[in-house]
Amino acid sequence: MIKVALADDQTLVRTGFRMIVQSQPDMQVVGEAADGSEAIELVRRERPDVVLMDIRMPHVDGIQATREVAGIARVVILTTFELDEYVFDALAAGASAFLLKAAPPEDLIKAIRVVAQGEALLAPSVTKRLIEEFAKRPEPPARRARELETLTEREREVLKEIARGLSNAEIAARLHVSETTVKTHVAHLLDKLDLRDRVQAVILAYESGLAG
């Protein structure tokens, strides 16, 4: 059973998400929060697998709340606007997925399942914006570059492709290897770099100067 917590300051939005989640036989809503501070308390108390987190909430916003709970539960960021200026900060804070509130119910269900399994979910358009955001920033510090020294040459290649927003299947095609091989490389590099998922891998690639 996938335990899901809902954090949004609009009651109607939470009600809608609750109905979608509860329609799945293997999912259960374990609680709701109307702001970030409530969300933090809820996650610490109920230990859900996944949190559906709004960004713009009173008292404590979704970014700070994500930073507090990302080590306990997987966070799916929900927002009204694809160009939300806070999305990048939320991903850097530890969110594993990003989803528009206007997305169809099946997309929400998919996002919950994907992150519950330990993966990250970034729509290509979001990955593209994430890359563009880093491209606008000053030259990335090389302080994290030494962390990449533990990677094999092939793992570095795979990390570069992840940073470009490519899926495992696309990386496999580019490197002329099987998708299973790519999955193995991804698992190894995440483990070596002590990263939670692909989102953090993209961020590290840009912070270290490997991508860009």
C-alpha positions as CSV (number, residue, x, y, z in Angstrom):
1,M,0.0,0.0,0.0
2,I,1.4,3.4,-1.0
3,K,0.8,5.9,1.7
4,V,0.1,9.4,0.4
5,A,0.0,12.8,2.2
6,L,-1.6,15.9,0.7
7,A,-0.3,19.4,1.3
8,D,-2.2,22.3,-0.3
9,D,-3.8,25.4,1.2
10,Q,-7.0,25.0,-0.9
11,T,-9.5,22.6,0.5
12,L,-11.1,21.9,-2.9
13,V,-7.8,21.0,-4.4
14,R,-7.0,18.6,-1.5
15,T,-10.5,17.0,-1.9
16,G,-9.9,16.4,-5.6
17,F,-6.5,14.8,-5.0
18,R,-7.9,12.7,-2.2
19,M,-10.6,11.3,-4.5
20,I,-8.1,10.5,-7.2
21,V,-5.7,8.8,-4.8
22,Q,-8.4,6.9,-3.0
23,S,-9.7,5.5,-6.3
24,Q,-6.6,3.3,-6.5
25,P,-6.8,0.0,-4.6
26,D,-3.1,0.2,-3.6
27,M,-3.0,3.8,-2.4
28,Q,-4.2,5.4,0.8
29,V,-4.3,9.0,1.9
30,V,-2.9,9.2,5.4
31,G,-3.5,12.9,6.1
32,E,-3.9,16.4,4.8
33,A,-2.1,19.7,5.5
34,A,-3.1,23.3,4.7
35,D,0.3,24.8,4.9
36,G,4.0,23.9,5.0
37,S,4.3,23.6,8.8
38,E,1.4,21.3,9.0
39,A,2.9,19.3,6.1
40,I,6.2,18.8,8.0
41,E,4.3,17.7,11.2
42,L,2.1,15.3,9.1
43,V,5.1,13.7,7.4
44,R,7.0,13.2,10.6
45,R,4.0,11.7,12.3
46,E,2.6,9.5,9.5
47,R,5.8,8.7,7.6
48,P,4.0,8.6,4.2
49,D,5.7,7.2,1.1
50,V,4.8,10.2,-1.1
51,V,3.8,13.8,-0.4
52,L,1.8,15.8,-2.9
53,M,3.2,19.3,-2.1
54,D,1.9,22.6,-3.3
55,I,4.6,25.3,-3.6
56,R,2.7,28.4,-2.6
57,M,1.3,28.0,0.9
58,P,1.1,30.3,4.0
59,H,3.4,30.3,7.0
60,V,6.0,27.8,5.6
61,D,6.0,27.4,1.8
62,G,6.4,24.1,-0.1
63,I,10.1,24.6,-0.8
64,Q,11.0,24.8,2.9
65,A,8.7,22.0,3.7
66,T,10.2,19.9,1.0
67,R,13.7,20.6,2.4
68,E,12.5,19.4,5.8
69,V,10.8,16.2,4.7
70,A,12.7,15.0,1.6
71,G,14.7,12.6,3.7
72,I,11.6,11.0,5.1
73,A,9.2,10.8,2.1
74,R,9.3,11.3,-1.7
75,V,7.9,14.7,-2.7
76,V,5.8,15.4,-5.8
77,I,5.7,19.2,-6.4
78,L,2.3,20.5,-7.6
79,T,1.9,23.9,-9.1
80,T,-0.5,25.9,-11.3
81,F,2.1,27.3,-13.6
82,E,4.7,25.4,-15.6
83,L,6.9,28.5,-15.5
84,D,6.6,28.7,-11.7
85,E,9.8,30.6,-10.6
86,Y,10.1,28.4,-7.5
87,V,10.1,25.0,-9.3
88,F,13.9,25.0,-9.6
89,D,14.3,25.8,-5.9
90,A,11.9,23.0,-5.0
91,L,13.7,20.4,-7.1
92,A,17.0,21.5,-5.5
93,A,15.4,21.1,-2.1
94,G,14.8,17.4,-2.8
95,A,11.6,17.0,-4.7
96,S,11.5,13.9,-6.9
97,A,8.8,15.0,-9.3
98,F,7.0,18.0,-10.7
99,L,3.4,18.1,-11.9
100,L,0.9,20.7,-13.1
101,K,-2.3,20.8,-11.1
102,A,-4.1,20.7,-14.4
103,A,-2.6,17.4,-15.4
104,P,-5.0,14.5,-16.0
105,P,-5.7,12.1,-13.0
106,E,-3.7,9.3,-14.7
107,D,-0.6,11.5,-14.7
108,L,-0.9,12.1,-11.0
109,I,-1.3,8.4,-10.3
110,K,1.7,7.7,-12.5
111,A,3.8,10.3,-10.7
112,I,2.9,8.7,-7.3
113,R,3.8,5.2,-8.5
114,V,7.1,6.3,-10.1
115,V,8.4,8.2,-7.1
116,A,7.2,5.6,-4.6
117,Q,9.5,3.1,-6.5
118,G,12.4,5.4,-5.9
119,E,12.6,7.0,-9.3
120,A,12.3,10.6,-10.3
121,L,9.7,12.1,-12.8
122,L,10.5,15.2,-14.8
123,A,8.6,16.0,-17.9
124,P,10.9,16.9,-20.8
125,S,9.7,20.5,-20.8
126,V,10.6,20.8,-17.1
127,T,14.1,19.2,-17.7
128,K,14.6,21.7,-20.5
129,R,13.7,24.6,-18.2
130,L,15.9,23.3,-15.5
131,I,18.8,23.2,-17.9
132,E,18.0,26.7,-19.2
133,E,17.9,28.0,-15.6
134,F,21.4,26.6,-14.9
135,A,22.6,28.0,-18.2
136,K,21.7,31.5,-17.1
137,R,23.6,31.2,-13.9
138,P,27.3,32.3,-13.4
139,E,30.0,29.7,-14.1
140,P,29.3,26.7,-11.7
141,P,31.8,26.2,-8.9
142,A,34.2,23.3,-9.4
143,R,34.0,22.4,-5.7
144,R,31.9,19.3,-6.5
145,A,34.0,18.2,-9.5
146,R,36.2,16.0,-7.3
147,E,33.1,14.0,-6.3
148,L,32.9,12.9,-9.9
149,E,36.4,11.3,-9.8
150,T,34.9,8.1,-8.3
151,L,32.9,7.6,-11.6
152,T,34.1,5.4,-14.4
153,E,34.3,7.1,-17.9
154,R,31.1,5.4,-18.9
155,E,29.3,6.5,-15.8
156,R,30.4,10.1,-16.5
157,E,29.0,9.8,-20.1
158,V,25.7,8.5,-18.7
159,L,25.5,11.4,-16.2
160,K,26.1,13.9,-19.0
161,E,23.2,12.4,-20.9
162,I,20.9,12.5,-17.8
163,A,21.8,16.2,-17.5
164,R,20.6,16.7,-21.1
165,G,17.2,15.3,-20.0
166,L,17.4,12.0,-21.9
167,S,15.6,8.9,-20.7
168,N,17.3,5.5,-20.2
169,A,16.1,4.3,-23.6
170,E,17.4,7.4,-25.3
171,I,20.8,7.1,-23.5
172,A,21.0,3.4,-24.5
173,A,20.5,4.3,-28.2
174,R,23.1,7.1,-28.1
175,L,25.7,4.9,-26.4
176,H,24.8,1.8,-28.3
177,V,24.2,-0.3,-25.2
178,S,21.1,-2.0,-23.7
179,E,18.7,-0.1,-21.6
180,T,19.4,-2.6,-18.7
181,T,23.1,-1.6,-18.9
182,V,22.1,2.1,-18.7
183,K,19.9,1.4,-15.6
184,T,22.9,-0.3,-14.0
185,H,25.2,2.6,-14.7
186,V,22.6,5.1,-13.4
187,A,22.2,3.0,-10.2
188,H,25.9,2.9,-9.7
189,L,26.5,6.6,-10.2
190,L,23.7,7.6,-7.9
191,D,25.1,5.3,-5.2
192,K,28.7,6.5,-5.6
193,L,27.6,10.2,-5.5
194,D,25.1,9.6,-2.7
195,L,22.3,11.0,-4.7
196,R,18.6,10.4,-4.2
197,D,17.5,10.4,-7.9
198,R,18.0,11.8,-11.4
199,V,16.9,15.3,-10.4
200,Q,19.8,15.5,-8.0
201,A,22.1,14.0,-10.6
202,V,21.1,16.8,-13.1
203,I,21.8,19.5,-10.4
204,L,25.2,18.0,-9.5
205,A,26.2,17.7,-13.2
206,Y,25.6,21.5,-13.6
207,E,27.1,22.4,-10.2
208,S,30.3,20.5,-10.9
209,G,30.6,21.9,-14.4
210,L,30.3,18.5,-16.1
211,A,27.2,19.7,-18.0
212,G,26.6,23.0,-19.6
